[in-house]
Amino acid sequence: MSFPLYYSTSGKACMSGRRKHVPWVSALATAWLLSLSIPATAGTLLEDLISPSKDPLQTVPDVILTGVTLPGDGVPVPCPAQKNFAMPLNLGEAVDLALCNNAQIRAAWANIKIQAAATGEARAAYWPTLSGTASRINDQTHSGIGSSTINSHTVYGALNWRIFDFGGREANLGAASQALSAALSSHDAVMQKTLSEVIQSYFDAMTTKAAWQAKEQNEAIARSILDTAKRREVKGAGAHSDTLQAITTLARATLDRNRALGAYRKALSVLIYAIGAPSDMQVVLTGRLDEGDGLTIKDLNDWLEAAQKRHPAIVAARAQLEAARYRVASARSDALPTLDFSANYFENGRPGQGLTLARTQERTLGIALTIPIFDGFARTYKIRGAEAQVEQKDAELQDIEHQISMEVVKSHADAVAALQNLQASEVLLTAAQDALDVSKRKYEKGAADILEILSTQTALSDAQQERIRSLADWRSARLRLLANAGLMGRGAANQ
């Protein structure tokens, strides 16, 4: 139901070419419209336009909202695509390559642009709309009594502006801005997932490389023991059975080394896939696993608090909940009155009218108050549906918070245990190395038999494996803890 208030002036062309107009009507109408709009919702828009601090999207990069060409729109992304794989690949380069080549990250970035466009569309509701049509008409009529030609033109112009509503536009803008915030958090989550995967793949490759190198070292020790056994046998100080046992040990060490090399190559293949490099690319890793000296871990409560504040999944769920609440306000506003201003200009007729020789000009100014009365309870059900979505999003938020807290608790316990095992493995490795050195000196001097030195060699090999496994477990547990707490960033590669 609407109550229009129009003022219209129209007139035909005369010899003098003067037009009828009442300038004070337009000025009075404009002043009245401004007096109506400033205290209302439109007034908050004016404040937003002159006060950037009230912009609900103030944390969003300007490039997303201004329509500037974004990466992926024809602008090359500055990625290290020219990496020379003949040189060793460090972790930072692996992370950069993975972030540049990951399709999920590009899809998440496209989703941000989609939500940014939706936000801009919601903002457009605050602005007036202006449309116009101009046409030129030539009408020729031929009949038995003669012919006639009419050349004319028509011009239409319309200005419409919603002056006031009960929060509908504000709710739609709030919902769109929260959806954009959720898209930004989802993009962050995808980046963190990619970082976690590539860092884990890199350190898996480093771990298998360390295991392979340890097996090579063990093979060299076995070969050294075999040489010593052969020399003792030649001198008559050792039995042939000692030499055979040393040969068996060397063969087993060679087999272990070959298996470790296969595992290393497999881990490299996974890493190559994670960074998006060609499958036939030969990758060489640099560096070695750190020894983890002086490492500590924060209290569990600190990790839980950080996860609640910064985990992108929780941030996105909260934004989706707020967007659902804004949609409830938007649905409720549909049942409330709206006030619209319109201005129109017609020259030589209105749209749909027939051609005429008369030359006319018509201007209208109008205020329309629309009051929804009855729609078959459609808006009632729309509000109930929106309220149910709020309940759903609230339940999803609680579920996500519970799941993430549980994962943080488990990964924190794993990290604490891994750190303790790391310290114990260092003690074990040092003792095994000292024991082998003593056994080798004793065996060379004939003070120990082959079984003792082979036993200490096996103990050293086991200690090396435990050390490598402990380092790998610590790295994995720490990365899982960072990821579950939502703190995974490029800097985590160096932590």
Order of alpha helices (4+ residues) and beta strands (2+ residues): beta-alpha-alpha-alpha-alpha-alpha-beta-beta-alpha-alpha-alpha-alpha-beta-beta-alpha-alpha
